[in-house]
Amino acid sequence: MEHGGYIYILTNKIHSVLYVGVTSNLQKRIFEHKNKLVSGFSQKYNLNKLVYFEQYESIESAIKREKQIKGGSRSKKNALINAMNPSWDDLATKLKLI
């Protein structure tokens, strides 16, 4: 049985670091990041601002897209964010994920 998936990009307050992740439950995952329940890179660099996401019908498709985005340059990631969210607002707040 396949489940849907999401890729997402987090940043910090000053937009100096980007993190690309994948999940099957975006609301839960963002909650974990915002409450520092996820140890590692995102916790170390205080990445808790959701600035971009895409939804997929399968987690496998989301994982494939995550790898594609991670392999891209910072400028390509910036372009994705700017196309969806030019003011780099916290989408978790706008979407009421938190």
N, CA, C and O atoms as a DFTB+ gen file, in Angstrom:
392 C
 N C O
     1  1       0.841      -1.186       0.000
     2  2       0.000       0.000       0.000
     3  2       0.879       1.240       0.000
     4  3       1.730       1.398       0.876
     5  1       0.683       2.113      -0.968
     6  2       1.494       3.323      -1.060
     7  2       0.829       4.472      -0.320
     8  3      -0.396       4.584      -0.280
     9  1       1.659       5.315       0.259
    10  2       1.183       6.511       0.951
    11  2       1.776       7.716       0.239
    12  3       2.817       7.618      -0.411
    13  1       1.117       8.829       0.366
    14  2       1.630      10.050      -0.231
    15  2       2.867      10.544       0.485
    16  3       3.229      10.043       1.550
    17  1       3.508      11.526      -0.106
    18  2       4.710      12.086       0.492
    19  2       4.865      13.554       0.166
    20  3       4.208      14.089      -0.727
    21  1       5.741      14.185       0.902
    22  2       6.049      15.595       0.723
    23  2       7.560      15.776       0.723
    24  3       8.283      15.065       1.421
    25  1       8.018      16.717      -0.054
    26  2       9.380      17.233       0.132
    27  2       9.188      18.636       0.685
    28  3       8.182      19.292       0.417
    29  1      10.160      19.082       1.454
    30  2      10.032      20.407       2.062
    31  2      11.408      21.028       2.229
    32  3      12.423      20.333       2.290
    33  1      11.417      22.340       2.302
    34  2      12.656      23.074       2.547
    35  2      12.441      23.946       3.782
    36  3      11.480      24.710       3.876
    37  1      13.366      23.802       4.718
    38  2      13.386      24.619       5.928
    39  2      14.568      25.571       5.872
    40  3      15.569      25.309       5.205
    41  1      14.434      26.660       6.573
    42  2      15.553      27.584       6.732
    43  2      15.516      28.140       8.156
    44  3      14.631      27.820       8.949
    45  1      16.499      28.974       8.449
    46  2      16.557      29.617       9.766
    47  2      16.043      31.055       9.646
    48  3      15.604      31.485       8.579
    49  1      16.107      31.770      10.735
    50  2      15.569      33.133      10.802
    51  2      16.205      34.059       9.767
    52  3      15.524      34.905       9.189
    53  1      17.508      33.901       9.532
    54  2      18.208      34.808       8.616
    55  2      18.426      34.205       7.226
    56  3      19.141      34.780       6.405
    57  1      17.817      33.061       6.964
    58  2      17.838      32.403       5.650
    59  2      19.246      32.044       5.179
    60  3      19.511      32.021       3.977
    61  1      20.133      31.769       6.105
    62  2      21.522      31.470       5.730
    63  2      21.779      29.991       5.442
    64  3      22.783      29.649       4.817
    65  1      20.878      29.112       5.892
    66  2      21.057      27.673       5.709
    67  2      19.737      27.088       5.216
    68  3      18.665      27.484       5.672
    69  1      19.825      26.135       4.273
    70  2      18.636      25.443       3.792
    71  2      18.745      23.953       4.101
    72  3      19.833      23.377       4.082
    73  1      17.608      23.350       4.384
    74  2      17.513      21.909       4.635
    75  2      16.390      21.356       3.776
    76  3      15.269      21.865       3.811
    77  1      16.683      20.321       3.006
    78  2      15.675      19.658       2.181
    79  2      15.354      18.329       2.832
    80  3      16.252      17.534       3.110
    81  1      14.071      18.084       3.077
    82  2      13.657      16.842       3.716
    83  2      12.487      16.211       2.999
    84  3      11.888      16.807       2.104
    85  1      12.170      14.989       3.408
    86  2      11.041      14.249       2.853
    87  2      10.271      13.623       4.011
    88  3      10.864      13.230       5.015
    89  1       8.950      13.531       3.872
    90  2       8.125      12.958       4.926
    91  2       6.800      12.480       4.341
    92  3       6.393      12.906       3.260
    93  1       6.149      11.606       5.059
    94  2       4.801      11.193       4.673
    95  2       3.749      11.978       5.445
    96  3       2.563      11.911       5.121
    97  1       4.175      12.723       6.466
    98  2       3.250      13.505       7.284
    99  2       3.876      14.875       7.547
   100  3       4.643      15.042       8.495
   101  1       3.545      15.839       6.712
   102  2       4.175      17.161       6.789
   103  2       3.866      17.862       8.110
   104  3       4.760      18.450       8.719
   105  1       2.640      17.807       8.549
   106  2       2.272      18.491       9.793
   107  2       3.080      17.959      10.976
   108  3       3.617      18.740      11.762
   109  1       3.164      16.655      11.104
   110  2       3.923      16.045      12.198
   111  2       5.405      16.398      12.110
   112  3       6.036      16.732      13.113
   113  1       5.948      16.320      10.907
   114  2       7.382      16.578      10.735
   115  2       7.734      18.032      11.050
   116  3       8.760      18.296      11.677
   117  1       6.909      18.958      10.630
   118  2       7.179      20.368      10.921
   119  2       7.075      20.619      12.423
   120  3       7.876      21.366      12.984
   121  1       6.103      20.005      13.068
   122  2       5.988      20.111      14.522
   123  2       7.276      19.628      15.190
   124  3       7.773      20.264      16.120
   125  1       7.811      18.512      14.719
   126  2       9.051      17.960      15.287
   127  2      10.212      18.938      15.107
   128  3      10.993      19.155      16.033
   129  1      10.324      19.526      13.918
   130  2      11.409      20.490      13.674
   131  2      11.242      21.735      14.551
   132  3      12.210      22.190      15.162
   133  1      10.061      22.276      14.619
   134  2       9.833      23.503      15.377
   135  2      10.056      23.315      16.873
   136  3      10.443      24.252      17.572
   137  1       9.815      22.117      17.355
   138  2       9.994      21.829      18.777
   139  2      11.316      21.124      19.068
   140  3      11.520      20.589      20.157
   141  1      12.202      21.131      18.088
   142  2      13.555      20.571      18.209
   143  2      13.540      19.123      18.702
   144  3      14.378      18.721      19.508
   145  1      12.574      18.349      18.202
   146  2      12.471      16.934      18.540
   147  2      13.306      16.084      17.585
   148  3      13.470      14.881      17.790
   149  1      13.834      16.727      16.534
   150  2      14.655      16.051      15.536
   151  2      16.101      16.456      15.775
   152  3      16.488      17.595      15.516
   153  1      16.894      15.516      16.269
   154  2      18.306      15.864      16.499
   155  2      19.059      15.772      15.178
   156  3      18.709      14.980      14.302
   157  1      20.073      16.575      15.052
   158  2      20.887      16.556      13.840
   159  2      21.007      17.931      13.220
   160  3      20.994      18.951      13.910
   161  1      21.126      17.936      11.902
   162  2      21.414      19.144      11.135
   163  2      20.399      20.254      11.397
   164  3      20.782      21.390      11.680
   165  1      19.118      19.937      11.305
   166  2      18.102      20.989      11.451
   167  2      18.090      21.579      12.854
   168  3      17.853      22.775      13.025
   169  1      18.341      20.754      13.847
   170  2      18.393      21.242      15.230
   171  2      19.651      22.092      15.443
   172  3      19.597      23.153      16.065
   173  1      20.769      21.614      14.924
   174  2      22.047      22.317      15.096
   175  2      22.001      23.731      14.519
   176  3      22.540      24.666      15.112
   177  1      21.352      23.886      13.357
   178  2      21.327      25.186      12.683
   179  2      20.002      25.937      12.872
   180  3      19.735      26.915      12.173
   181  1      19.174      25.475      13.821
   182  2      17.915      26.130      14.161
   183  2      17.025      26.342      12.931
   184  3      16.496      27.430      12.704
   185  1      16.880      25.279      12.153
   186  2      16.069      25.335      10.936
   187  2      14.638      24.941      11.288
   188  3      14.334      23.764      11.481
   189  1      13.771      25.939      11.368
   190  2      12.406      25.650      11.776
   191  2      11.369      26.478      11.012
   192  3      10.217      26.582      11.433
   193  1      11.778      27.053       9.911
   194  2      10.887      27.888       9.110
   195  2      10.624      27.182       7.775
   196  3      11.529      27.048       6.952
   197  1       9.394      26.737       7.567
   198  2       9.008      26.061       6.330
   199  2       8.809      27.101       5.240
   200  3       7.904      27.930       5.326
   201  1       9.662      27.058       4.203
   202  2       9.567      28.058       3.139
   203  2       9.142      27.466       1.798
   204  3       8.850      28.204       0.857
   205  1       9.107      26.126       1.708
   206  2       8.747      25.487       0.442
   207  2       8.322      24.051       0.697
   208  3       8.841      23.394       1.600
   209  1       7.369      23.561      -0.105
   210  2       7.020      22.145      -0.062
   211  2       6.349      21.739      -1.363
   212  3       5.817      22.576      -2.092
   213  1       6.382      20.454      -1.640
   214  2       5.672      19.846      -2.762
   215  2       5.020      18.573      -2.246
   216  3       5.568      17.895      -1.377
   217  1       3.848      18.250      -2.783
   218  2       3.128      17.042      -2.379
   219  2       3.144      16.031      -3.521
   220  3       3.022      16.401      -4.689
   221  1       3.295      14.755      -3.178
   222  2       3.349      13.669      -4.160
   223  2       2.385      12.556      -3.781
   224  3       2.048      12.380      -2.610
   225  1       1.951      11.815      -4.777
   226  2       1.031      10.704      -4.537
   227  2       1.697       9.536      -3.827
   228  3       1.029       8.777      -3.124
   229  1       3.006       9.384      -4.001
   230  2       3.716       8.285      -3.334
   231  2       4.968       8.805      -2.651
   232  3       5.563       9.794      -3.081
   233  1       5.351       8.137      -1.598
   234  2       6.583       8.511      -0.885
   235  2       7.796       8.269      -1.779
   236  3       8.792       8.987      -1.688
   237  1       7.713       7.275      -2.628
   238  2       8.825       6.993      -3.547
   239  2       9.068       8.162      -4.501
   240  3      10.214       8.518      -4.774
   241  1       7.996       8.749      -4.999
   242  2       8.129       9.928      -5.869
   243  2       8.713      11.105      -5.105
   244  3       9.529      11.858      -5.635
   245  1       8.292      11.256      -3.862
   246  2       8.813      12.344      -3.031
   247  2      10.309      12.149      -2.768
   248  3      11.078      13.109      -2.824
   249  1      10.716      10.932      -2.486
   250  2      12.138      10.646      -2.235
   251  2      12.966      10.935      -3.481
   252  3      14.057      11.497      -3.390
   253  1      12.452      10.555      -4.632
   254  2      13.163      10.826      -5.897
   255  2      13.343      12.330      -6.097
   256  3      14.416      12.785      -6.491
   257  1      12.288      13.096      -5.825
   258  2      12.355      14.552      -5.975
   259  2      13.292      15.177      -4.938
   260  3      14.024      16.118      -5.245
   261  1      13.264      14.653      -3.719
   262  2      14.162      15.160      -2.682
   263  2      15.615      15.032      -3.130
   264  3      16.399      15.968      -2.977
   265  1      15.968      13.894      -3.674
   266  2      17.347      13.676      -4.138
   267  2      17.705      14.642      -5.254
   268  3      18.824      15.151      -5.312
   269  1      16.747      14.892      -6.140
   270  2      16.974      15.833      -7.233
   271  2      17.240      17.239      -6.695
   272  3      18.173      17.911      -7.134
   273  1      16.422      17.675      -5.752
   274  2      16.588      19.021      -5.187
   275  2      17.885      19.115      -4.392
   276  3      18.616      20.098      -4.513
   277  1      18.175      18.104      -3.584
   278  2      19.415      18.122      -2.796
   279  2      20.640      18.204      -3.690
   280  3      21.647      18.802      -3.310
   281  1      20.564      17.608      -4.878
   282  2      21.689      17.630      -5.799
   283  2      21.857      18.944      -6.537
   284  3      22.870      19.165      -7.201
   285  1      20.874      19.811      -6.423
   286  2      20.928      21.094      -7.110
   287  2      21.687      22.144      -6.315
   288  3      22.005      21.950      -5.142
   289  1      21.962      23.228      -6.958
   290  2      22.708      24.326      -6.338
   291  2      21.811      25.134      -5.398
   292  3      20.587      25.005      -5.418
   293  1      22.435      25.948      -4.594
   294  2      21.704      26.855      -3.709
   295  2      20.829      27.790      -4.536
   296  3      19.699      28.083      -4.144
   297  1      21.327      28.257      -5.663
   298  2      20.537      29.183      -6.477
   299  2      19.288      28.499      -7.045
   300  3      18.258      29.154      -7.204
   301  1      19.355      27.219      -7.350
   302  2      18.170      26.491      -7.828
   303  2      17.155      26.329      -6.696
   304  3      15.949      26.437      -6.920
   305  1      17.638      26.074      -5.494
   306  2      16.736      25.970      -4.339
   307  2      16.086      27.331      -4.068
   308  3      14.887      27.409      -3.802
   309  1      16.875      28.385      -4.135
   310  2      16.336      29.740      -3.948
   311  2      15.252      30.036      -4.983
   312  3      14.224      30.629      -4.656
   313  1      15.481      29.623      -6.229
   314  2      14.506      29.865      -7.296
   315  2      13.195      29.129      -7.019
   316  3      12.120      29.681      -7.253
   317  1      13.269      27.900      -6.526
   318  2      12.059      27.160      -6.161
   319  2      11.280      27.903      -5.081
   320  3      10.068      28.090      -5.182
   321  1      12.002      28.321      -4.055
   322  2      11.362      29.031      -2.945
   323  2      10.751      30.340      -3.436
   324  3       9.601      30.649      -3.124
   325  1      11.517      31.103      -4.201
   326  2      11.039      32.400      -4.684
   327  2       9.807      32.278      -5.577
   328  3       8.958      33.170      -5.587
   329  1       9.703      31.183      -6.324
   330  2       8.540      30.976      -7.195
   331  2       7.273      30.723      -6.385
   332  3       6.196      31.182      -6.766
   333  1       7.386      30.004      -5.283
   334  2       6.224      29.670      -4.456
   335  2       5.992      30.686      -3.343
   336  3       4.851      30.979      -2.983
   337  1       7.080      31.216      -2.805
   338  2       7.009      31.985      -1.565
   339  2       8.040      33.119      -1.619
   340  3       9.032      33.084      -0.892
   341  1       7.813      34.122      -2.474
   342  2       8.827      35.159      -2.695
   343  2       9.242      35.947      -1.456
   344  3      10.350      36.481      -1.406
   345  1       8.378      36.022      -0.471
   346  2       8.741      36.749       0.746
   347  2       9.321      35.835       1.827
   348  3       9.622      36.285       2.932
   349  1       9.475      34.551       1.502
   350  2      10.054      33.560       2.415
   351  2       9.315      33.535       3.751
   352  3       9.932      33.441       4.812
   353  1       7.988      33.620       3.685
   354  2       7.166      33.519       4.892
   355  2       7.203      32.092       5.426
   356  3       7.528      31.157       4.694
   357  1       6.877      31.930       6.679
   358  2       6.779      30.594       7.271
   359  2       5.447      29.989       6.836
   360  3       4.393      30.365       7.349
   361  1       5.495      29.063       5.905
   362  2       4.282      28.459       5.365
   363  2       3.545      27.607       6.391
   364  3       2.340      27.390       6.270
   365  1       4.252      27.134       7.383
   366  2       3.596      26.344       8.431
   367  2       2.553      27.178       9.159
   368  3       1.497      26.667       9.532
   369  1       2.837      28.439       9.359
   370  2       1.889      29.336      10.002
   371  2       0.721      29.631       9.069
   372  3      -0.438      29.593       9.480
   373  1       1.035      29.924       7.811
   374  2      -0.018      30.244       6.847
   375  2      -0.947      29.060       6.599
   376  3      -2.152      29.243       6.426
   377  1      -0.400      27.856       6.582
   378  2      -1.180      26.652       6.339
   379  2      -1.770      26.059       7.613
   380  3      -2.470      25.048       7.585
   381  1      -1.471      26.708       8.715
   382  2      -1.933      26.253      10.041
   383  2      -1.480      24.816      10.347
   384  3      -2.249      23.997      10.850
   385  1      -0.205      24.538      10.026
   386  2       0.384      23.238      10.324
   387  2       0.848      23.157      11.770
   388  3       1.113      22.074      12.292
   389  1       0.942      24.312      12.406
   390  2       1.420      24.330      13.796
   391  2       0.368      24.930      14.701
   392  3       0.579      25.034      15.909
